[in-house]
Amino acid sequence: MSKGAEAPAHAAHALAAFVEPLIRGRRVAVLGPATLALGDSLVDRGARLVHVYDPDPGRAAEALARRAGESRGPVIGELSEDLGVRDGAFDVVIVPDMTILGAAGLEDAASVVERVRRLVSPSGVALLASPNPEAERFLMAPSPGVNDALGYYELYDEISLQFSEVRMFGQAPFVGYSIVDFSEADPEVEVDTSALEEPEAAEWYVAIASERRIDAGAYSIVGLPLAEVSRTAPIEPTTMPYREPAPAREDRERDNLALTEARTRLSVLTTENEKLREQLADATKNERQLSHVSMRVAELERESEDTRGKVAELQASLHRAETRAEQAEGDVLRLRADLETARVDLEAAREEPATPRREALAQNERLEAARVKAELEASLAKIRDLERQIAALEPPTLRSKEEQAQRMAEQKARAEAAESTARSLEDKLSAAVRERDAALAALEEAQRAVAAAAETTDTSHAADIAGLEAQLRERGHEVARLKRELREGERVGKELLLELEDLRAVPPPFSGGDDLRPWTERWCASVGRRRRAPRAVGRGGRASGPCRGRLGRCVLAHLAARA
């Protein structure tokens, strides 16, 4: 601002001298009226760069118009949401009057402190001044928002939420005279406050905040020009005394009485004014609390809107999940119906041929057992016939009775062994039939278990079904093994019968002469060749070799020819 332009008087002019050690060579931002001379004072006291941001666009335009053509001075701009600078761009941020920002309707105290914290660098300093709402008088008229200003503790609490180091100062008026020796170049300053009954109350609270230790003087006196202070209207104006003509006693008494009444009325009005101030302070406090409550209600409403949006999203998700669940339930019901239909078809397909097949298998087993038994009985009957024929053909002269008895005992033992083998085969056949029946019963039980497992559609029965199927396979293997053993027994029995027939084919009894030995040797050799030769076993297990069935007649024919 030009030197000739008169800036409005304000108590913040004293702050330039107070903060001079902090702003010298630094970047400074002032958040307040651009018409104050504070920005120019900071430039004059050594600040490297000064930006003044005014919350009133008209006031900022007025200041710019006054500075048209000036190259030196602060940079003036409007205090808006975006200042066009980065966070931490300034070394010092000064707010000369926090109530001016609040009166502009832009921000509350908490928002002002938060914005200052963003603008100041990590090692920078913030200075915030606010009028004392409890001060009874001011040397210079404060802003109209003095009643909305924060108290000492409220201001400290708001600032300490953003800065770790906070120092509080009080700015009080200092009225007096200086008596100076004109001949002394640097006189020593002595301050005498003995005329004061008590120190003047602080008009302003000044807070200096930072993230590091703050170096600032504890007591400073800043002198202001008398002309600058006198431009403000005095709070309690005074007039010079004058002489008046000597009035009559009655007039003087009447004036004294009127003065007394006026003083009494003034006292009453003062008391009422104090009460009104208290009520106004309470109302201001309530209004501030109501403002905080309104802000909290707005936040809760925003949170409620967000919650309602989330609830709507959750309801939509729930609806989609229910739709998918209904579709899945329909699929499950459809699959269960298909499974039930398949199970019924399978059960019908398994139950229909079960009884005829079982009866056919049982009939085949009975026929096979009867056939084997008939063959065994026929073989035994033939053995007994051969024994009788041999016994009739052998004379007592061929061998001794002891040899004949031994021979018969061996033949009997072989016959008994053959009968035992036949009985063992019959027992095995019966056991095989019983095991076959048990396997069929187990198969039916497994089929029922499979059907029950199909009804319950429980995958946990898969292991049981697999076990039952394995048991069925084992039973099937066992039945096959028994059948193989039965066939092997039949084959062994037939071989035993053939061997018994060969053993029975001994030389016929003959009486006299050594000339029978060559013929006997040839006949034995013929029998040996016939034993070694392969035999074609026909139906019923009978051999088809020479002399089969006509053994006795062949022997008799040889004997007759030989005689």
MOFENJO-V600694 format. One record per helix or strand. SS is the DSSP state (hx for helix, st for strand). FROM is the first residue (numbers start at 1). LEN is the number of residues. If there is no record, write none. Layout:
# MOFENJO-V600694
[[SS FROM LEN] [SS FROM LEN]]
This chain:
# MOFENJO-V600694
[[hx 13 6] [hx 20 4] [st 27 5] [hx 38 7] [st 49 6] [hx 57 10] [st 75 4] [st 90 6] [hx 98 6] [hx 109 11] [st 120 12] [hx 144 5] [hx 152 9] [st 165 7] [st 204 7] [hx 226 5] [hx 249 145] [hx 401 56] [hx 459 46] [hx 516 17] [st 537 1] [hx 539 3] [st 543 1] [hx 551 12]]
